[in-house]
Amino acid sequence: MTTMLRNGILMTETEYGVVLLDEHTGAYYTLNPTAALVVRTLDSGGDDEAAAAALVAQFGADPGTAGTDVAELVGSLRTAGLLRR
């Protein structure tokens, strides 16, 4: 299944990553470049494995660490109510 930002979440690119804005609550979240790459990959239809592979390709991350980091980030974003599946 594909994980994407839920409706009402706006994503804006910055020079430091991205900012996510929840239109319903007014809360915003800043994501560093690695987290931004994960969210972009997921929101464009990629899965967790594709996001981890993107981290390995772009940042030279260790594959095991990348997979763990993606899972933790997705869990945090899901807990914050920013994702839909």
C-alpha positions, 0 to 999 in steps of 0.5 A, spaced: 500 500 500 502 507 498 503 512 504 501 519 502 500 525 506 493 526 508 488 531 505 489 538 508 496 537 509 500 542 505 508 541 503 512 547 502 520 546 499 525 550 503 532 551 502 533 546 509 528 541 507 520 541 507 515 544 512 508 541 512 502 545 514 496 542 517 490 546 514 485 543 520 489 545 526 494 550 524 500 546 526 506 545 522 512 541 522 519 542 519 523 536 516 530 536 514 533 534 507 533 526 509 526 526 512 523 531 506 526 525 501 522 520 505 516 524 505 517 526 497 518 519 495 512 516 499 507 522 497 509 520 489 507 513 490 513 510 493 513 505 499 517 505 505 523 500 501 523 505 495 524 511 501 530 507 504 533 506 497 532 513 496 536 515 502 541 510 500 542 513 493 542 520 495 545 520 502 550 514 502 546 511 508 547 504 510 541 500 508 539 497 514 539 504 518 535 507 512 530 502 513 529 503 520 529 510 520 524 510 514 520 506 519 521 511 525 519 517 521 513 514 518 511 512 525 512 519 527 508 522 521 502 517 522 502 518 530 501 526 528 496 524 523 499 527 517 499 520 513 493 516 510 494 509 507 
